[in-house]
Amino acid sequence: MNDINEKDEFLEKEFDFDKAIKNPYAKELKKQMTIKVSPSVIDYFKAEALRTGIPYQTLINLYLTDCVKNHKTIDINWKDAS
């Protein structure tokens, strides 16, 4: 038998999962993604991280979460340079 099956058998013998509940926060688990962000944006959030003691990636997530919760909309107006 492989190690995975042996571990499963051990868990089933040692623990009763009949009363186990699903993780209520599972739908809120974060997903990793790749995004290109300008250096000035990263520098801004890193400076805020130093000021607040909160990791910069957490700050970015908090800011975006606030946008979602408050239904902020994006209004971009391109101005002609001429």
VMD Tcl script that builds the backbone (N, CA, C; Angstrom):
set m [mol new atoms 246]
animate dup $m
set s [atomselect $m all]
$s set {name element resname resid chain x y z} {
  {N N MET 1 A 0.826 -1.192 0.000}
  {CA C MET 1 A 0.000 0.000 0.000}
  {C C MET 1 A 0.865 1.248 0.000}
  {N N ASN 2 A 0.356 2.310 -0.609}
  {CA C ASN 2 A 1.148 3.533 -0.583}
  {C C ASN 2 A 0.848 4.336 0.673}
  {N N ASP 3 A 1.666 5.334 0.929}
  {CA C ASP 3 A 1.550 6.118 2.161}
  {C C ASP 3 A 0.210 6.835 2.281}
  {N N ILE 4 A -0.337 7.291 1.165}
  {CA C ILE 4 A -1.607 8.030 1.211}
  {C C ILE 4 A -2.728 7.141 1.739}
  {N N ASN 5 A -2.828 5.916 1.240}
  {CA C ASN 5 A -3.871 5.005 1.704}
  {C C ASN 5 A -3.688 4.641 3.167}
  {N N GLU 6 A -2.449 4.468 3.585}
  {CA C GLU 6 A -2.191 4.140 4.981}
  {C C GLU 6 A -2.619 5.295 5.882}
  {N N LYS 7 A -2.344 6.516 5.480}
  {CA C LYS 7 A -2.741 7.679 6.273}
  {C C LYS 7 A -4.264 7.791 6.329}
  {N N ASP 8 A -4.940 7.541 5.218}
  {CA C ASP 8 A -6.397 7.608 5.198}
  {C C ASP 8 A -6.997 6.572 6.143}
  {N N GLU 9 A -6.476 5.360 6.109}
  {CA C GLU 9 A -6.977 4.313 6.997}
  {C C GLU 9 A -6.753 4.702 8.452}
  {N N PHE 10 A -5.602 5.268 8.758}
  {CA C PHE 10 A -5.318 5.710 10.117}
  {C C PHE 10 A -6.328 6.770 10.558}
  {N N LEU 11 A -6.565 7.764 9.703}
  {CA C LEU 11 A -7.509 8.826 10.051}
  {C C LEU 11 A -8.913 8.271 10.280}
  {N N GLU 12 A -9.325 7.369 9.408}
  {CA C GLU 12 A -10.664 6.796 9.545}
  {C C GLU 12 A -10.805 5.990 10.829}
  {N N LYS 13 A -9.742 5.317 11.245}
  {CA C LYS 13 A -9.795 4.525 12.471}
  {C C LYS 13 A -9.721 5.402 13.712}
  {N N GLU 14 A -8.934 6.457 13.659}
  {CA C GLU 14 A -8.677 7.285 14.827}
  {C C GLU 14 A -9.703 8.396 15.051}
  {N N PHE 15 A -10.303 8.884 13.987}
  {CA C PHE 15 A -11.192 10.037 14.107}
  {C C PHE 15 A -12.553 9.750 13.502}
  {N N ASP 16 A -13.588 10.274 14.135}
  {CA C ASP 16 A -14.950 10.133 13.636}
  {C C ASP 16 A -15.324 11.410 12.889}
  {N N PHE 17 A -15.441 11.300 11.572}
  {CA C PHE 17 A -15.762 12.458 10.752}
  {C C PHE 17 A -17.259 12.588 10.479}
  {N N ASP 18 A -18.074 11.752 11.117}
  {CA C ASP 18 A -19.519 11.794 10.881}
  {C C ASP 18 A -20.131 13.131 11.277}
  {N N LYS 19 A -19.571 13.776 12.285}
  {CA C LYS 19 A -20.124 15.039 12.760}
  {C C LYS 19 A -19.324 16.245 12.269}
  {N N ALA 20 A -18.428 16.011 11.324}
  {CA C ALA 20 A -17.605 17.093 10.798}
  {C C ALA 20 A -18.466 18.076 10.008}
  {N N ILE 21 A -18.126 19.342 10.090}
  {CA C ILE 21 A -18.849 20.357 9.319}
  {C C ILE 21 A -17.896 20.967 8.296}
  {N N LYS 22 A -18.472 21.454 7.217}
  {CA C LYS 22 A -17.695 22.105 6.179}
  {C C LYS 22 A -17.140 23.418 6.697}
  {N N ASN 23 A -15.988 23.788 6.226}
  {CA C ASN 23 A -15.392 25.063 6.596}
  {C C ASN 23 A -16.302 26.195 6.104}
  {N N PRO 24 A -16.882 26.986 7.023}
  {CA C PRO 24 A -17.796 28.048 6.595}
  {C C PRO 24 A -17.077 29.171 5.851}
  {N N TYR 25 A -15.771 29.223 5.943}
  {CA C TYR 25 A -15.011 30.272 5.272}
  {C C TYR 25 A -14.411 29.810 3.951}
  {N N ALA 26 A -14.695 28.584 3.545}
  {CA C ALA 26 A -14.088 28.018 2.344}
  {C C ALA 26 A -14.382 28.854 1.112}
  {N N LYS 27 A -15.576 29.411 1.010}
  {CA C LYS 27 A -15.899 30.212 -0.167}
  {C C LYS 27 A -15.126 31.528 -0.174}
  {N N GLU 28 A -14.598 31.926 0.971}
  {CA C GLU 28 A -13.856 33.169 1.088}
  {C C GLU 28 A -12.346 32.976 0.964}
  {N N LEU 29 A -11.904 31.744 0.729}
  {CA C LEU 29 A -10.482 31.519 0.602}
  {C C LEU 29 A -9.938 32.323 -0.572}
  {N N LYS 30 A -8.767 32.860 -0.399}
  {CA C LYS 30 A -8.178 33.690 -1.443}
  {C C LYS 30 A -7.634 32.819 -2.561}
  {N N LYS 31 A -7.647 33.383 -3.756}
  {CA C LYS 31 A -7.105 32.706 -4.923}
  {C C LYS 31 A -5.882 33.466 -5.392}
  {N N GLN 32 A -4.849 32.719 -5.708}
  {CA C GLN 32 A -3.629 33.340 -6.204}
  {C C GLN 32 A -3.818 33.724 -7.656}
  {N N MET 33 A -3.280 34.900 -8.014}
  {CA C MET 33 A -3.344 35.346 -9.398}
  {C C MET 33 A -2.088 36.132 -9.726}
  {N N THR 34 A -1.863 36.321 -10.989}
  {CA C THR 34 A -0.730 37.123 -11.433}
  {C C THR 34 A -1.289 38.365 -12.092}
  {N N ILE 35 A -0.744 39.516 -11.703}
  {CA C ILE 35 A -1.206 40.778 -12.258}
  {C C ILE 35 A 0.001 41.692 -12.430}
  {N N LYS 36 A 0.016 42.439 -13.512}
  {CA C LYS 36 A 1.094 43.401 -13.733}
  {C C LYS 36 A 0.670 44.727 -13.121}
  {N N VAL 37 A 1.501 45.239 -12.220}
  {CA C VAL 37 A 1.209 46.476 -11.513}
  {C C VAL 37 A 2.422 47.390 -11.664}
  {N N SER 38 A 2.170 48.672 -11.862}
  {CA C SER 38 A 3.281 49.607 -12.047}
  {C C SER 38 A 4.111 49.714 -10.770}
  {N N PRO 39 A 5.391 49.957 -10.926}
  {CA C PRO 39 A 6.268 50.077 -9.756}
  {C C PRO 39 A 5.804 51.150 -8.765}
  {N N SER 40 A 5.233 52.245 -9.263}
  {CA C SER 40 A 4.789 53.304 -8.352}
  {C C SER 40 A 3.636 52.828 -7.464}
  {N N VAL 41 A 2.792 51.964 -7.994}
  {CA C VAL 41 A 1.680 51.417 -7.198}
  {C C VAL 41 A 2.243 50.502 -6.110}
  {N N ILE 42 A 3.178 49.666 -6.485}
  {CA C ILE 42 A 3.793 48.766 -5.507}
  {C C ILE 42 A 4.516 49.574 -4.438}
  {N N ASP 43 A 5.268 50.589 -4.863}
  {CA C ASP 43 A 5.983 51.439 -3.901}
  {C C ASP 43 A 5.020 52.108 -2.934}
  {N N TYR 44 A 3.880 52.587 -3.459}
  {CA C TYR 44 A 2.876 53.232 -2.609}
  {C C TYR 44 A 2.380 52.269 -1.527}
  {N N PHE 45 A 1.988 51.072 -1.942}
  {CA C PHE 45 A 1.454 50.107 -0.980}
  {C C PHE 45 A 2.543 49.580 -0.032}
  {N N LYS 46 A 3.772 49.481 -0.501}
  {CA C LYS 46 A 4.854 49.065 0.391}
  {C C LYS 46 A 5.119 50.139 1.444}
  {N N ALA 47 A 5.035 51.413 1.051}
  {CA C ALA 47 A 5.204 52.500 2.025}
  {C C ALA 47 A 4.065 52.473 3.042}
  {N N GLU 48 A 2.853 52.235 2.566}
  {CA C GLU 48 A 1.705 52.123 3.472}
  {C C GLU 48 A 1.867 50.921 4.402}
  {N N ALA 49 A 2.467 49.858 3.878}
  {CA C ALA 49 A 2.706 48.662 4.693}
  {C C ALA 49 A 3.665 48.993 5.834}
  {N N LEU 50 A 4.709 49.746 5.534}
  {CA C LEU 50 A 5.652 50.142 6.590}
  {C C LEU 50 A 4.970 51.038 7.628}
  {N N ARG 51 A 4.119 51.940 7.138}
  {CA C ARG 51 A 3.430 52.876 8.032}
  {C C ARG 51 A 2.435 52.162 8.934}
  {N N THR 52 A 1.712 51.194 8.373}
  {CA C THR 52 A 0.629 50.537 9.111}
  {C C THR 52 A 1.028 49.229 9.777}
  {N N GLY 53 A 2.113 48.622 9.295}
  {CA C GLY 53 A 2.496 47.315 9.821}
  {C C GLY 53 A 1.697 46.178 9.219}
  {N N ILE 54 A 0.964 46.472 8.149}
  {CA C ILE 54 A 0.158 45.456 7.451}
  {C C ILE 54 A 0.880 45.122 6.145}
  {N N PRO 55 A 1.060 43.844 5.819}
  {CA C PRO 55 A 1.740 43.487 4.570}
  {C C PRO 55 A 1.084 44.151 3.356}
  {N N TYR 56 A 1.920 44.579 2.404}
  {CA C TYR 56 A 1.402 45.347 1.274}
  {C C TYR 56 A 0.393 44.569 0.435}
  {N N GLN 57 A 0.569 43.265 0.295}
  {CA C GLN 57 A -0.405 42.483 -0.476}
  {C C GLN 57 A -1.747 42.446 0.247}
  {N N THR 58 A -1.713 42.403 1.566}
  {CA C THR 58 A -2.948 42.448 2.350}
  {C C THR 58 A -3.622 43.797 2.177}
  {N N LEU 59 A -2.842 44.870 2.159}
  {CA C LEU 59 A -3.411 46.207 1.954}
  {C C LEU 59 A -4.086 46.324 0.589}
  {N N ILE 60 A -3.437 45.796 -0.431}
  {CA C ILE 60 A -4.039 45.823 -1.765}
  {C C ILE 60 A -5.358 45.059 -1.750}
  {N N ASN 61 A -5.365 43.883 -1.114}
  {CA C ASN 61 A -6.597 43.097 -1.031}
  {C C ASN 61 A -7.676 43.839 -0.246}
  {N N LEU 62 A -7.292 44.490 0.852}
  {CA C LEU 62 A -8.261 45.252 1.637}
  {C C LEU 62 A -8.863 46.400 0.823}
  {N N TYR 63 A -8.020 47.075 0.059}
  {CA C TYR 63 A -8.500 48.185 -0.770}
  {C C TYR 63 A -9.480 47.676 -1.831}
  {N N LEU 64 A -9.113 46.603 -2.503}
  {CA C LEU 64 A -10.003 46.047 -3.536}
  {C C LEU 64 A -11.291 45.503 -2.927}
  {N N THR 65 A -11.192 44.901 -1.745}
  {CA C THR 65 A -12.383 44.409 -1.049}
  {C C THR 65 A -13.310 45.567 -0.702}
  {N N ASP 66 A -12.740 46.692 -0.274}
  {CA C ASP 66 A -13.539 47.882 0.024}
  {C C ASP 66 A -14.258 48.383 -1.233}
  {N N CYS 67 A -13.577 48.334 -2.367}
  {CA C CYS 67 A -14.202 48.727 -3.635}
  {C C CYS 67 A -15.417 47.852 -3.940}
  {N N VAL 68 A -15.265 46.562 -3.716}
  {CA C VAL 68 A -16.363 45.625 -3.982}
  {C C VAL 68 A -17.521 45.869 -3.019}
  {N N LYS 69 A -17.220 45.977 -1.728}
  {CA C LYS 69 A -18.270 46.145 -0.718}
  {C C LYS 69 A -19.043 47.440 -0.896}
  {N N ASN 70 A -18.355 48.479 -1.352}
  {CA C ASN 70 A -18.991 49.783 -1.510}
  {C C ASN 70 A -19.436 50.051 -2.941}
  {N N HIS 71 A -19.369 49.030 -3.768}
  {CA C HIS 71 A -19.825 49.113 -5.161}
  {C C HIS 71 A -19.225 50.321 -5.878}
  {N N LYS 72 A -17.940 50.534 -5.668}
  {CA C LYS 72 A -17.269 51.648 -6.334}
  {C C LYS 72 A -17.195 51.361 -7.826}
  {N N THR 73 A -17.454 52.369 -8.600}
  {CA C THR 73 A -17.395 52.210 -10.048}
  {C C THR 73 A -16.172 52.948 -10.580}
  {N N ILE 74 A -15.740 52.541 -11.727}
  {CA C ILE 74 A -14.564 53.139 -12.344}
  {C C ILE 74 A -15.039 54.153 -13.364}
  {N N ASP 75 A -14.524 55.362 -13.244}
  {CA C ASP 75 A -14.873 56.442 -14.176}
  {C C ASP 75 A -13.578 56.980 -14.739}
  {N N ILE 76 A -13.254 56.554 -15.951}
  {CA C ILE 76 A -12.019 56.988 -16.593}
  {C C ILE 76 A -12.367 57.919 -17.740}
  {N N ASN 77 A -11.837 59.112 -17.682}
  {CA C ASN 77 A -12.021 60.087 -18.761}
  {C C ASN 77 A -10.660 60.411 -19.358}
  {N N TRP 78 A -10.475 60.025 -20.597}
  {CA C TRP 78 A -9.206 60.303 -21.277}
  {C C TRP 78 A -9.261 61.726 -21.798}
  {N N LYS 79 A -8.266 62.501 -21.464}
  {CA C LYS 79 A -8.194 63.876 -21.929}
  {C C LYS 79 A -7.224 63.957 -23.099}
  {N N ASP 80 A -7.611 64.708 -24.100}
  {CA C ASP 80 A -6.752 64.903 -25.264}
  {C C ASP 80 A -5.615 65.840 -24.881}
  {N N ALA 81 A -4.377 65.429 -25.151}
  {CA C ALA 81 A -3.204 66.215 -24.758}
  {C C ALA 81 A -3.018 67.451 -25.627}
  {N N SER 82 A -3.722 67.551 -26.746}
  {CA C SER 82 A -3.512 68.706 -27.653}
  {C C SER 82 A -4.260 69.933 -27.212}
}
mol reanalyze $m
mol bondsrecalc $m
mol representation Tube
mol addrep $m
